[in-house]
Every structure is written in structure tokens, then in C-alpha cells.
Amino acid sequence: SCTFEGTSYDTSITGTWPSYFGASNSAVSEGSYFDDDDVTGSRRVAVIGTTVVEELFGATDPIGQTITCNGTPLGVVGVLESK
């Protein structure tokens, strides 16, 4: 489950490497992917899907916001294109 400012949404979370985005043919529509520097720097960042944006943020721009997923704060750096 992930939350933003009191709103909660049950979603799956996948920890992955930057190469995942190219391998899965996942394009970012807003913001950016996380990169190797984020991984080596142990930065807690996330790229989220459009459904998560709709459920948690409504009209609020998610880029730069912090969500909490399973107790871990994650900075939103990107939004995937809708599939």
C-alpha cells in the first residue's frame, strides 16, 4: 500500500535497476527514469504508473512529491506512459 497526504492506494511495488525500463519497453510521460547514480547513492526514488497518479494525486503534479510505500518514503521522479 502507498500513501500520499492521507490518501492510500493498494498497488504492487517492484524494486529494479534502471535497465528494466528499456527491457520492458516502458516509456516515461513525465519526469524521468531513475538512473545508476540513484541506485549507487541508495536514493529512495520511484517511477509510478498513471493509475497510482490518479488514485493518490488527483490534479496534483506528482513529480518531486514523496509517497510512502510499505513504510518507506519514496520521492517520485517519473510517471510511466499509460498502457
GIPEUR-V33771 format. One record per residue. N is the residue number from 1. RES is the residue in three letters. PHI is phi in radians with two decimals (NA if undefined). PSI is psi in radians with two decimals (NA if undefined). D_FIRST is the distance of its C-alpha to the first C-alpha in whole Angstrom. Layout:
# GIPEUR-V33771
n=N res=RES phi=PHI psi=PSI d_first=D_FIRST
n=N res=RES phi=PHI psi=PSI d_first=D_FIRST
This chain:
# GIPEUR-V33771
n=1 res=SER phi=NA psi=2.43 d_first=0
n=2 res=CYS phi=-2.10 psi=2.58 d_first=4
n=3 res=THR phi=-2.31 psi=2.68 d_first=7
n=4 res=PHE phi=-2.56 psi=2.06 d_first=10
n=5 res=GLU phi=0.80 psi=0.86 d_first=13
n=6 res=GLY phi=1.51 psi=-0.16 d_first=12
n=7 res=THR phi=-1.66 psi=2.33 d_first=10
n=8 res=SER phi=-2.06 psi=2.56 d_first=7
n=9 res=TYR phi=-2.54 psi=2.23 d_first=6
n=10 res=ASP phi=-1.42 psi=2.10 d_first=4
n=11 res=THR phi=-2.57 psi=2.83 d_first=6
n=12 res=SER phi=-1.50 psi=2.62 d_first=8
n=13 res=ILE phi=-2.19 psi=2.32 d_first=9
n=14 res=THR phi=-2.16 psi=2.11 d_first=12
n=15 res=GLY phi=-1.46 psi=2.28 d_first=14
n=16 res=THR phi=-2.65 psi=3.13 d_first=18
n=17 res=TRP phi=-1.79 psi=2.78 d_first=21
n=18 res=PRO phi=-0.98 psi=-0.52 d_first=23
n=19 res=SER phi=-1.14 psi=-0.30 d_first=25
n=20 res=TYR phi=-1.00 psi=-0.70 d_first=22
n=21 res=PHE phi=-1.10 psi=-0.75 d_first=22
n=22 res=GLY phi=-1.21 psi=-0.73 d_first=26
n=23 res=ALA phi=-1.14 psi=-0.57 d_first=26
n=24 res=SER phi=-1.67 psi=0.03 d_first=23
n=25 res=ASN phi=0.99 psi=0.72 d_first=25
n=26 res=SER phi=-1.72 psi=2.04 d_first=22
n=27 res=ALA phi=-1.70 psi=2.56 d_first=24
n=28 res=VAL phi=-1.67 psi=2.30 d_first=22
n=29 res=SER phi=-1.68 psi=-0.43 d_first=23
n=30 res=GLU phi=-2.44 psi=2.57 d_first=22
n=31 res=GLY phi=1.24 psi=-2.44 d_first=23
n=32 res=SER phi=-2.63 psi=3.00 d_first=23
n=33 res=TYR phi=-1.31 psi=2.85 d_first=22
n=34 res=PHE phi=-1.45 psi=2.82 d_first=21
n=35 res=ASP phi=-2.25 psi=-3.10 d_first=24
n=36 res=ASP phi=-1.05 psi=-0.59 d_first=26
n=37 res=ASP phi=-1.12 psi=-0.65 d_first=26
n=38 res=ASP phi=-1.10 psi=-0.71 d_first=23
n=39 res=VAL phi=-1.19 psi=-0.90 d_first=22
n=40 res=THR phi=-1.17 psi=-0.46 d_first=26
n=41 res=GLY phi=-1.52 psi=0.06 d_first=25
n=42 res=SER phi=0.93 psi=0.63 d_first=21
n=43 res=ARG phi=-1.31 psi=2.38 d_first=20
n=44 res=ARG phi=-1.63 psi=1.57 d_first=16
n=45 res=VAL phi=-2.20 psi=2.82 d_first=16
n=46 res=ALA phi=-2.50 psi=2.56 d_first=14
n=47 res=VAL phi=-1.93 psi=2.17 d_first=15
n=48 res=ILE phi=-2.03 psi=2.80 d_first=13
n=49 res=GLY phi=-1.51 psi=2.91 d_first=14
n=50 res=THR phi=-1.14 psi=-0.56 d_first=16
n=51 res=THR phi=-1.14 psi=-0.71 d_first=13
n=52 res=VAL phi=-1.10 psi=-0.71 d_first=11
n=53 res=VAL phi=-1.03 psi=-0.86 d_first=14
n=54 res=GLU phi=-1.06 psi=-0.77 d_first=15
n=55 res=GLU phi=-1.27 psi=-0.65 d_first=12
n=56 res=LEU phi=-1.69 psi=-0.60 d_first=11
n=57 res=PHE phi=-1.90 psi=-0.42 d_first=14
n=58 res=GLY phi=1.02 psi=-2.10 d_first=17
n=59 res=ALA phi=-1.55 psi=-0.07 d_first=20
n=60 res=THR phi=-1.32 psi=2.35 d_first=19
n=61 res=ASP phi=-1.19 psi=2.11 d_first=20
n=62 res=PRO phi=-1.35 psi=-0.36 d_first=17
n=63 res=ILE phi=-1.12 psi=2.19 d_first=19
n=64 res=GLY phi=1.56 psi=-0.16 d_first=19
n=65 res=GLN phi=-1.43 psi=2.87 d_first=17
n=66 res=THR phi=-2.01 psi=2.23 d_first=14
n=67 res=ILE phi=-1.89 psi=2.75 d_first=10
n=68 res=THR phi=-2.01 psi=2.11 d_first=8
n=69 res=CYS phi=-2.11 psi=2.08 d_first=6
n=70 res=ASN phi=0.87 psi=0.71 d_first=6
n=71 res=GLY phi=1.51 psi=-0.05 d_first=9
n=72 res=THR phi=-1.88 psi=2.15 d_first=10
n=73 res=PRO phi=-1.29 psi=2.34 d_first=12
n=74 res=LEU phi=-2.29 psi=2.26 d_first=13
n=75 res=GLY phi=-1.42 psi=2.27 d_first=15
n=76 res=VAL phi=-1.42 psi=2.07 d_first=15
n=77 res=VAL phi=-1.89 psi=-0.31 d_first=19
n=78 res=GLY phi=-2.77 psi=2.81 d_first=19
n=79 res=VAL phi=-2.20 psi=2.24 d_first=18
n=80 res=LEU phi=-1.25 psi=2.61 d_first=19
n=81 res=GLU phi=-1.10 psi=2.59 d_first=21
n=82 res=SER phi=-1.17 psi=2.43 d_first=20
n=83 res=LYS phi=-1.70 psi=NA d_first=21
